[in-house]
Amino acid sequence: MPRFYQPDLGSEPDSPFARDGNNKLVRRGYWLDVNDRSLVLAMTHGIGGHLTNHEKRAHLTDLKREQLIDQVCIQEILPPEKTQQIPPGHGGAPKKNEFRHESSYAISGRDAVSAVLTPPFMTPDDGRVC
């Protein structure tokens, strides 16, 4: 069963997110009268902006507007793994042109150059991220 947003009806008695004992929207007509563009704005920058993605998804599904989920729910983008050179004295000092990745072992020579062709790009000579 989807988990809907439960507004504080004490401070917001006329909330458009209010639901009855059967988990049905009390002000369903309010939402059905709103066009798609206005609904997207309301759910991203307006009255629904503070809802979690799960609550937004459940609300849109209940309104039979699943086609708007991608526009309303913000996708979290995780940064790629950091790539670094291991300083001398930490797990064995890298030799000249040797490159280490957090999740792998030390590689050197031409293999080190091919290893940096995956993001983030780092040259083994100077350690700058490109």
Secondary structure as GFF3:
##gff-version 3
##sequence-region A 1 130
A	DSSP	alpha_helix	28	32	.	.	.	ID=ss1
A	DSSP	alpha_helix	36	44	.	.	.	ID=ss2
A	DSSP	alpha_helix	53	62	.	.	.	ID=ss3
A	DSSP	three_ten_helix	66	68	.	.	.	ID=ss4
A	DSSP	alpha_helix	69	72	.	.	.	ID=ss5
A	DSSP	beta_strand	98	99	.	.	.	ID=ss6
A	DSSP	beta_strand	107	108	.	.	.	ID=ss7
A	DSSP	alpha_helix	110	115	.	.	.	ID=ss8
###
